[in-house]
């Protein structure tokens, strides 16, 4: 009978090393086609544009607004079975909620929806910018960025940041089939950033690219000021492409 106390003394006692799992393919993204996506601030240019493009790609979309009637009117104008609702209903009925509200009302709106957004995947695309005679410039945000402010205000939500650099003009133009740009996606959960990358990729021509943790959102948000300057100089709708990935 083997002496259990001394079983580890033999040359075969050590177990074989466990093989390391193959690294996950960064482009193996989940299917998000079945998820309902809501847009807070859905009657603004950026919100309408995102809703239109995603709905056109087959995503079920809900536009949110302070006034339900206004949201329903905007949704009817977009077509593609887009629905309209007040912000609270939009948040409750959606699996993913894109925050596209004006920066001036950002904190107030999110505070009022804290309970409705609990457990939701929230995607902040707000750019805190100021404007003067010299053009656009990034504003200082006490929490670090709009996305980080969202994370503070919504501790029970899963907060990411994306869609900052998409031109509202291009998004809303029905004659443009593809939008030639990447979407930088930030967040602290790989499962969540994978979902948002996949959602971005639903828009023809667009690719979602992981760009770091949420603490790096300030750089992404403030870069919009540079793109606005480029757009004004070159009469364009500048986006971004990340090379070698």
C-alpha positions as CSV (number, residue, x, y, z in Angstrom):
1,X,0.0,0.0,0.0
2,X,1.3,3.4,-0.8
3,X,2.3,5.6,2.1
4,X,0.1,8.7,1.5
5,X,2.4,10.8,3.7
6,X,5.3,10.1,1.4
7,X,3.5,10.0,-1.9
8,X,5.2,13.2,-3.0
9,X,8.7,11.8,-2.6
10,X,9.0,9.9,-5.8
11,X,10.2,11.2,-9.2
12,X,6.7,11.0,-10.6
13,X,5.1,12.8,-7.7
14,X,5.0,16.2,-9.4
15,X,2.0,16.8,-11.6
16,X,2.7,17.8,-15.2
17,X,2.7,21.6,-15.8
18,X,-0.6,22.9,-17.0
19,X,-0.5,24.2,-20.5
20,X,-1.3,27.8,-20.9
21,X,-4.5,28.7,-22.6
22,X,-4.1,30.3,-26.0
23,X,-4.6,34.0,-25.8
24,X,-8.0,35.2,-26.8
25,X,-8.4,36.5,-30.3
26,X,-9.0,40.3,-29.8
27,X,-11.3,40.3,-32.9
28,X,-13.5,37.4,-31.6
29,X,-16.4,39.6,-30.6
30,X,-19.9,38.6,-29.4
31,X,-23.1,38.7,-31.4
32,X,-25.0,41.8,-30.3
33,X,-27.7,41.8,-32.9
34,X,-30.4,40.8,-30.5
35,X,-29.7,43.5,-27.9
36,X,-31.9,46.6,-27.5
37,X,-30.0,49.8,-27.6
38,X,-31.3,53.0,-26.1
39,X,-29.9,56.5,-26.8
40,X,-30.3,59.2,-24.1
41,X,-30.2,62.5,-25.9
42,X,-31.5,60.7,-28.9
43,X,-33.1,63.8,-30.4
44,X,-29.8,65.6,-30.7
45,X,-27.7,65.4,-33.8
46,X,-25.2,62.8,-32.5
47,X,-27.9,60.7,-30.8
48,X,-30.1,60.7,-33.9
49,X,-27.2,59.8,-36.1
50,X,-26.1,56.8,-34.0
51,X,-29.7,55.6,-33.7
52,X,-30.2,55.9,-37.4
53,X,-27.0,54.0,-38.4
54,X,-27.5,51.2,-35.9
55,X,-31.2,50.8,-36.7
56,X,-30.3,50.8,-40.4
57,X,-27.9,47.9,-39.6
58,X,-30.8,46.0,-38.0
59,X,-30.3,46.9,-34.3
60,X,-33.5,47.5,-32.3
61,X,-33.2,51.1,-31.1
62,X,-35.1,53.4,-28.7
63,X,-34.6,57.1,-28.7
64,X,-34.8,58.8,-25.3
65,X,-35.6,62.4,-24.5
66,X,-36.9,64.4,-21.6
67,X,-40.2,64.7,-23.5
68,X,-41.6,61.4,-24.8
69,X,-43.6,63.1,-27.6
70,X,-40.5,64.7,-28.9
71,X,-38.7,61.4,-28.9
72,X,-41.5,59.6,-30.7
73,X,-41.6,62.3,-33.4
74,X,-37.8,62.0,-33.9
75,X,-38.1,58.2,-34.0
76,X,-40.8,58.3,-36.6
77,X,-38.6,60.6,-38.8
78,X,-35.7,58.1,-38.6
79,X,-37.9,55.1,-39.6
80,X,-36.3,51.6,-39.5
81,X,-38.7,50.7,-36.6
82,X,-36.9,53.1,-34.2
83,X,-39.0,53.8,-31.1
84,X,-39.3,56.9,-28.9
85,X,-39.7,57.2,-25.2
86,X,-38.9,59.4,-22.3
87,X,-35.4,58.9,-20.8
88,X,-36.5,56.7,-17.9
89,X,-38.5,54.3,-20.1
90,X,-35.6,54.3,-22.6
91,X,-33.2,53.3,-19.9
92,X,-35.4,50.6,-18.4
93,X,-36.2,48.9,-21.7
94,X,-32.7,48.9,-23.1
95,X,-29.8,46.4,-22.7
96,X,-27.2,49.0,-23.7
97,X,-27.7,52.7,-23.2
98,X,-25.7,55.3,-25.1
99,X,-25.3,58.6,-23.3
100,X,-25.4,61.4,-26.0
101,X,-26.7,64.3,-23.9
102,X,-25.3,67.8,-23.9
103,X,-22.4,68.2,-21.5
104,X,-24.3,71.0,-19.6
105,X,-27.0,68.5,-18.5
106,X,-24.8,65.4,-18.3
107,X,-24.6,65.1,-14.5
108,X,-28.2,66.1,-13.8
109,X,-29.7,63.6,-16.3
110,X,-27.6,60.7,-15.1
111,X,-28.3,61.3,-11.5
112,X,-32.0,61.3,-12.2
113,X,-31.7,57.9,-14.0
114,X,-29.5,56.1,-11.5
115,X,-32.1,53.5,-10.6
116,X,-33.2,53.0,-14.2
117,X,-29.7,52.5,-15.4
118,X,-28.6,50.0,-12.6
119,X,-27.2,46.9,-14.1
120,X,-27.1,48.3,-17.6
121,X,-24.2,48.6,-19.9
122,X,-23.8,52.4,-20.3
123,X,-21.7,53.8,-23.2
124,X,-20.8,57.5,-22.7
125,X,-19.9,59.4,-25.9
126,X,-20.1,62.9,-24.4
127,X,-17.2,65.4,-25.2
128,X,-16.8,68.1,-22.6
129,X,-15.8,71.0,-24.8
130,X,-15.8,74.8,-24.7
131,X,-15.7,77.2,-27.6
132,X,-14.2,80.7,-27.9
133,X,-12.8,82.8,-30.7
134,X,-9.8,80.5,-31.0
135,X,-12.0,77.5,-31.5
136,X,-12.9,74.3,-29.5
137,X,-11.0,73.3,-26.4
138,X,-11.3,70.6,-23.8
139,X,-12.9,71.4,-20.5
140,X,-11.5,70.2,-17.1
141,X,-13.8,67.7,-15.5
142,X,-13.3,67.1,-11.7
143,X,-13.7,63.3,-12.1
144,X,-11.2,63.3,-15.0
145,X,-13.6,62.8,-17.9
146,X,-17.3,62.7,-18.8
147,X,-17.1,58.9,-18.7
148,X,-15.5,58.8,-15.3
149,X,-18.2,61.2,-14.1
150,X,-20.7,58.7,-15.3
151,X,-19.0,55.9,-13.5
152,X,-19.2,57.9,-10.2
153,X,-22.8,58.9,-10.7
154,X,-23.8,55.3,-11.7
155,X,-22.0,53.0,-9.4
156,X,-24.4,50.1,-10.2
157,X,-24.0,50.4,-13.9
158,X,-21.2,49.0,-16.2
159,X,-19.7,52.1,-17.7
160,X,-17.7,52.3,-21.0
161,X,-16.8,55.1,-23.3
162,X,-17.0,55.1,-27.2
163,X,-18.4,56.8,-30.3
164,X,-16.8,60.2,-29.5
165,X,-15.3,60.9,-32.9
166,X,-18.1,60.0,-35.3
167,X,-19.4,62.9,-37.4
168,X,-23.1,63.5,-36.8
169,X,-23.3,64.9,-40.4
170,X,-22.1,61.6,-41.9
171,X,-24.1,59.5,-39.5
172,X,-27.4,61.2,-40.6
173,X,-26.7,61.3,-44.3
174,X,-28.7,58.5,-45.9
175,X,-26.7,58.7,-49.1
176,X,-23.5,57.5,-47.4
177,X,-23.3,53.7,-47.2
178,X,-20.1,53.4,-45.2
179,X,-18.4,55.6,-42.7
180,X,-14.6,55.3,-42.9
181,X,-13.5,55.5,-39.3
182,X,-12.5,53.6,-36.2
183,X,-14.3,53.9,-32.8
184,X,-12.0,53.9,-29.7
185,X,-13.6,51.9,-26.9
186,X,-12.6,52.3,-23.3
187,X,-13.6,50.4,-20.2
188,X,-12.5,48.3,-17.3
189,X,-14.3,45.1,-18.2
190,X,-13.1,43.2,-21.3
191,X,-16.5,41.5,-21.7
192,X,-18.2,45.0,-21.8
193,X,-15.7,46.6,-24.2
194,X,-16.0,43.6,-26.5
195,X,-19.8,44.1,-26.6
196,X,-19.3,47.8,-27.4
197,X,-16.7,47.0,-30.1
198,X,-19.1,44.6,-31.7
199,X,-21.9,47.2,-31.6
200,X,-19.6,49.8,-33.3
201,X,-18.8,47.2,-36.0
202,X,-22.5,46.9,-36.8
203,X,-22.1,50.3,-38.6
204,X,-20.7,49.6,-42.1
205,X,-17.2,50.9,-42.5
206,X,-16.7,51.3,-38.7
207,X,-14.4,49.2,-36.6
208,X,-14.5,49.2,-32.8
209,X,-10.9,49.2,-31.3
210,X,-10.1,48.7,-27.6
211,X,-8.2,51.9,-26.4
212,X,-7.6,51.3,-22.7
213,X,-9.3,51.6,-19.4
214,X,-11.8,54.2,-18.4
215,X,-9.2,56.4,-16.7
216,X,-7.9,57.2,-20.2
217,X,-11.2,58.6,-21.5
218,X,-10.1,62.2,-21.1
219,X,-7.6,62.0,-23.9
220,X,-10.2,60.5,-26.3
221,X,-12.9,63.0,-25.4
222,X,-10.5,66.0,-25.7
223,X,-9.2,64.8,-29.1
224,X,-12.5,65.9,-30.6
225,X,-11.3,69.5,-30.2
226,X,-8.5,68.7,-32.6
227,X,-10.8,67.0,-35.1
228,X,-13.1,70.1,-35.0
229,X,-10.1,72.3,-35.9
230,X,-9.2,69.9,-38.8
231,X,-12.7,69.9,-40.0
232,X,-12.9,73.7,-40.1
233,X,-9.6,74.1,-41.9
234,X,-10.2,71.4,-44.5
235,X,-14.0,71.6,-44.8
236,X,-14.2,67.9,-43.9
237,X,-15.8,65.5,-41.4
238,X,-12.6,64.0,-40.0
239,X,-12.6,60.7,-38.1
240,X,-9.8,58.3,-37.0
241,X,-8.1,55.2,-38.3
242,X,-5.7,53.3,-36.0
243,X,-3.0,51.6,-38.0
244,X,-1.3,48.2,-37.6
245,X,-4.1,46.5,-35.6
